[in-house]
Amino acid sequence: MNRKEEIRASVIRCGKQALRGLLLYVLPPVLCLVLLARPIGNAVRASDAAVFLILLGALVCTGLNLAAYRAVRKKHPPLLVYAHGACCLLATVAVEYESLLNTYGPTSTLAVIGGCLALAALLLYSFWFASRKGTAAHLTALVIWVIIGFVFVFMVYRVWRDIESKTAGIDTWIILAVLLALIPASFSPLIRSSSLRKKARLRAVGLTEGKIIQIVGETHLDRSDESVTENHARIRYTVGNTEYETKADISKITTRWFGRKAFVGQTVSVHYNPDDPKEAYVNRIDRHFFDK
């Protein structure tokens, strides 16, 4: 396949994915909002309670959509599905806000809720773009993070101004709650991966001796499609007369300082899960390895 055919196939594949996304994720909620815009407007103008009841109903529908996705696909919904749910809720808020724009309804509260949903959607999209390969995706994630930074500063200023002028109301406390939730949410990918590693280590209560059989360099592509080489120590250990193999991180500086052959044949402590001995870990090998 020549270059032109590759480009043509890539364009066709992207076009099919875009069309599929349009039909599945964009068209249905847009049609629902167009058909329900007038009933929603009449309801929220007639009663302030209807504003929050409709939002609650939209939230329940979003939750059911996530549950259906998990039941059908047998896996957790990806970030794009969560972002889509946040955008659907944001569209519902926008319809209600427009319906109450010239009235004395809870427009300020709707504006705050809409801003929080927009912030949540941006956060989810930034995580998704950051997880993609390619410079363009990473630049997009960076731009989104800059936008989130400006919004964060504005929200902090709003809370500080309301508290200083002693005019803090329910909207102020909603914004403050979002700010407090935004900090751990920003680091949620790191927190999740750290939590998974911690759970795996808590299960690894078994201890045995392993032997380093080889120091290898594994080359892979990072998110920018650049080649990166990482060194690992292959370690063989035995549990119940069965041999297993795991690996441990080792820095390039350490291997250059002592040489790879110096580590081969050395013993290390291996922590393993008694219920599944294949699940094991070894502490990182550093320049203090031979001190003991």
C-alpha positions as CSV (number, residue, x, y, z in Angstrom):
1,M,0.0,0.0,0.0
2,N,1.5,3.3,-1.1
3,R,1.4,6.6,0.8
4,K,-1.7,7.9,-1.0
5,E,-3.6,4.8,-0.3
6,E,-2.7,4.9,3.3
7,I,-3.8,8.5,3.6
8,R,-7.1,7.7,1.8
9,A,-7.7,4.7,4.1
10,S,-7.0,6.8,7.1
11,V,-9.4,9.5,6.0
12,I,-12.1,7.0,5.3
13,R,-11.6,5.4,8.7
14,C,-11.7,8.8,10.5
15,G,-14.8,9.7,8.5
16,K,-16.6,6.5,9.5
17,Q,-15.7,7.0,13.2
18,A,-16.9,10.7,13.0
19,L,-20.2,9.6,11.4
20,R,-20.7,6.9,14.0
21,G,-20.0,9.3,16.8
22,L,-22.4,11.8,15.3
23,L,-25.2,9.2,15.0
24,L,-24.7,7.7,18.4
25,Y,-23.6,10.6,20.7
26,V,-24.6,13.9,19.1
27,L,-27.8,13.4,17.1
28,P,-30.0,11.6,19.8
29,P,-29.5,14.2,22.6
30,V,-29.9,17.1,20.2
31,L,-33.2,15.7,18.9
32,C,-34.4,15.1,22.4
33,L,-33.5,18.6,23.5
34,V,-35.2,20.1,20.3
35,L,-38.3,18.1,20.9
36,L,-38.3,18.8,24.7
37,A,-37.2,22.4,24.7
38,R,-40.7,23.8,24.8
39,P,-42.1,21.5,27.5
40,I,-39.0,22.1,29.6
41,G,-39.4,25.8,29.2
42,N,-43.0,25.8,30.1
43,A,-42.3,23.6,33.2
44,V,-39.4,25.7,34.6
45,R,-41.3,29.0,34.1
46,A,-44.3,27.5,36.0
47,S,-42.3,26.2,38.9
48,D,-38.8,26.7,40.3
49,A,-38.9,23.2,41.7
50,A,-39.3,21.8,38.2
51,V,-35.8,23.2,37.3
52,F,-34.1,20.9,39.8
53,L,-36.5,17.9,39.2
54,I,-35.7,18.0,35.4
55,L,-32.0,18.2,36.2
56,L,-32.4,15.2,38.5
57,G,-34.2,13.3,35.8
58,A,-31.5,14.1,33.3
59,L,-28.9,12.9,35.9
60,V,-30.7,9.7,36.4
61,C,-30.9,9.1,32.6
62,T,-27.2,9.8,32.3
63,G,-26.5,7.2,35.1
64,L,-28.7,4.7,33.3
65,N,-26.8,5.3,30.1
66,L,-23.5,4.6,31.9
67,A,-25.0,1.5,33.5
68,A,-26.3,0.2,30.2
69,Y,-22.9,0.8,28.5
70,R,-21.2,-1.2,31.3
71,A,-23.8,-4.0,31.1
72,V,-23.6,-4.3,27.3
73,R,-19.8,-3.8,26.8
74,K,-18.8,-5.7,30.0
75,K,-16.3,-3.0,30.9
76,H,-16.1,0.5,32.5
77,P,-17.2,3.3,30.2
78,P,-14.3,5.3,28.7
79,L,-13.7,9.0,29.5
80,L,-15.5,10.1,26.3
81,V,-18.8,8.5,27.6
82,Y,-18.5,10.3,30.9
83,A,-17.7,13.6,29.0
84,H,-20.7,13.0,26.8
85,G,-23.0,12.6,29.9
86,A,-21.6,15.9,31.3
87,C,-22.3,17.6,28.0
88,C,-25.9,16.3,27.9
89,L,-26.5,17.6,31.4
90,L,-24.9,20.9,30.3
91,A,-27.3,21.1,27.4
92,T,-30.3,20.6,29.7
93,V,-29.0,23.4,31.9
94,A,-28.6,25.7,28.9
95,V,-32.2,25.0,27.8
96,E,-33.5,25.8,31.3
97,Y,-31.4,28.9,31.6
98,E,-32.6,30.3,28.3
99,S,-36.2,29.7,29.3
100,L,-35.7,31.6,32.6
101,L,-33.5,34.4,31.2
102,N,-36.1,37.1,31.4
103,T,-37.7,35.9,34.6
104,Y,-36.8,35.9,38.3
105,G,-36.1,32.2,38.5
106,P,-33.0,30.5,39.8
107,T,-30.9,31.7,36.8
108,S,-27.8,32.4,38.9
109,T,-27.8,28.8,40.4
110,L,-28.3,27.4,36.9
111,A,-25.3,29.4,35.7
112,V,-23.1,28.1,38.5
113,I,-24.3,24.5,37.8
114,G,-23.7,24.9,34.1
115,G,-20.2,26.3,34.7
116,C,-19.4,23.3,36.9
117,L,-20.6,20.9,34.3
118,A,-18.6,22.6,31.6
119,L,-15.5,22.4,33.8
120,A,-16.1,18.7,34.4
121,A,-16.5,18.0,30.7
122,L,-13.3,20.0,29.9
123,L,-11.4,18.0,32.6
124,L,-12.6,14.7,31.2
125,Y,-11.7,15.7,27.6
126,S,-8.3,16.8,28.8
127,F,-7.6,13.4,30.3
128,W,-8.8,11.7,27.2
129,F,-6.6,13.8,24.9
130,A,-3.6,13.4,27.2
131,S,-4.0,9.6,27.0
132,R,-3.9,9.7,23.1
133,K,-0.7,9.3,21.0
134,G,0.5,12.2,19.0
135,T,1.6,15.8,19.5
136,A,-1.7,17.3,18.4
137,A,-3.6,15.4,21.1
138,H,-1.2,16.5,23.8
139,L,-1.3,20.1,22.6
140,T,-5.1,20.0,22.7
141,A,-4.9,18.7,26.3
142,L,-2.5,21.5,27.2
143,V,-4.9,24.1,25.7
144,I,-7.8,22.7,27.7
145,W,-5.7,22.8,30.9
146,V,-4.9,26.5,30.2
147,I,-8.6,27.2,29.9
148,I,-9.4,25.2,33.1
149,G,-6.6,27.3,34.8
150,F,-8.3,30.6,33.8
151,V,-11.7,29.3,35.0
152,F,-10.2,28.1,38.3
153,V,-8.7,31.6,38.9
154,F,-12.0,33.2,38.1
155,M,-13.9,30.9,40.5
156,V,-11.4,31.6,43.3
157,Y,-11.8,35.3,42.8
158,R,-15.6,35.0,42.8
159,V,-15.6,33.1,46.1
160,W,-13.0,35.5,47.7
161,R,-15.1,38.5,46.6
162,D,-18.4,37.1,47.9
163,I,-16.8,36.2,51.3
164,E,-15.0,39.5,51.6
165,S,-18.2,41.5,50.8
166,K,-20.3,39.3,53.1
167,T,-22.7,38.4,50.2
168,A,-21.9,34.7,50.1
169,G,-24.9,32.6,49.2
170,I,-25.7,29.1,48.1
171,D,-24.0,29.8,44.7
172,T,-20.8,30.8,46.5
173,W,-20.7,27.6,48.5
174,I,-21.4,25.5,45.3
175,I,-18.4,27.1,43.6
176,L,-16.3,26.5,46.7
177,A,-17.3,22.8,46.8
178,V,-16.4,22.5,43.1
179,L,-13.0,24.1,43.7
180,L,-12.3,21.7,46.5
181,A,-13.4,18.8,44.4
182,L,-11.3,20.0,41.4
183,I,-8.0,19.5,43.2
184,P,-8.3,15.7,43.7
185,A,-10.1,15.3,40.4
186,S,-7.2,16.9,38.5
187,F,-4.9,14.2,39.9
188,S,-7.4,11.3,39.6
189,P,-5.4,9.3,37.0
190,L,-2.4,9.3,39.2
191,I,-4.5,8.6,42.3
192,R,-6.2,5.7,40.5
193,S,-2.9,4.1,39.3
194,S,-1.3,4.5,42.7
195,S,-4.4,2.9,44.3
196,L,-4.2,-0.1,42.0
197,R,-0.5,-0.5,42.7
198,K,-1.2,-0.3,46.4
199,K,-3.9,-2.9,46.3
200,A,-1.7,-5.2,44.3
201,R,1.1,-4.8,46.9
202,L,-1.3,-5.4,49.8
203,R,-2.2,-8.8,48.3
204,A,1.4,-9.7,47.9
205,V,1.9,-11.0,51.4
206,G,4.1,-14.0,50.4
207,L,7.9,-13.6,50.4
208,T,10.5,-15.7,48.7
209,E,13.9,-15.3,47.2
210,G,14.4,-14.7,43.5
211,K,17.4,-14.7,41.2
212,I,18.3,-12.1,38.6
213,I,18.8,-13.9,35.3
214,Q,19.1,-11.0,32.9
215,I,19.2,-7.2,32.6
216,V,17.2,-6.1,29.5
217,G,16.4,-2.9,27.8
218,E,12.8,-2.6,26.6
219,T,12.1,0.0,23.9
220,H,8.6,1.5,23.4
221,L,7.0,4.6,22.0
222,D,5.9,7.3,24.4
223,R,2.8,9.5,23.9
224,S,4.7,11.7,21.5
225,D,5.7,8.6,19.4
226,E,9.3,9.0,20.4
227,S,11.4,6.0,21.2
228,V,12.1,5.4,24.9
229,T,14.3,2.6,26.4
230,E,13.8,1.4,30.0
231,N,15.9,-1.1,31.8
232,H,14.4,-4.0,33.7
233,A,15.9,-6.9,35.7
234,R,14.3,-10.3,34.8
235,I,13.9,-12.2,38.0
236,R,13.0,-15.9,38.4
237,Y,11.5,-17.3,41.6
238,T,9.9,-20.5,42.8
239,V,6.6,-21.0,44.7
240,G,5.4,-24.5,45.5
241,N,7.9,-26.2,43.1
242,T,6.6,-24.0,40.2
243,E,8.9,-21.4,38.6
244,Y,7.6,-17.9,37.9
245,E,9.2,-14.8,36.4
246,T,8.8,-11.1,37.2
247,K,10.8,-8.0,36.6
248,A,12.1,-5.0,38.6
249,D,12.9,-1.5,37.5
250,I,16.6,-0.6,37.4
251,S,18.0,2.8,36.3
252,K,20.4,3.3,33.4
253,I,22.8,5.0,35.7
254,T,22.9,2.0,38.0
255,T,23.6,-0.4,35.1
256,R,26.3,1.8,33.7
257,W,27.9,2.3,37.1
258,F,28.2,-1.4,37.9
259,G,27.7,-3.1,34.6
260,R,24.9,-5.5,33.7
261,K,26.9,-8.6,34.4
262,A,27.4,-7.6,38.0
263,F,23.7,-8.1,38.7
264,V,23.2,-11.5,37.0
265,G,22.9,-14.3,39.6
266,Q,22.2,-11.9,42.5
267,T,19.3,-12.8,44.8
268,V,16.5,-10.4,45.6
269,S,13.4,-10.5,47.8
270,V,10.2,-11.2,45.8
271,H,6.8,-10.3,47.2
272,Y,4.0,-12.4,45.7
273,N,0.3,-13.0,46.1
274,P,-0.3,-16.5,47.6
275,D,-3.6,-16.8,45.8
276,D,-1.9,-16.1,42.5
277,P,1.9,-16.4,42.6
278,K,2.2,-14.9,39.2
279,E,1.2,-11.6,40.7
280,A,4.5,-10.4,42.3
281,Y,6.7,-7.3,42.6
282,V,10.3,-6.5,43.5
283,N,11.5,-3.2,44.8
284,R,13.4,-1.0,42.4
285,I,17.1,-1.8,42.1
286,D,19.2,1.3,42.7
287,R,22.9,2.2,43.3
288,H,22.6,1.0,46.9
289,F,21.9,-2.6,45.9
290,F,25.3,-3.9,46.7
291,D,25.6,-1.9,50.0
292,K,23.8,-4.7,51.8
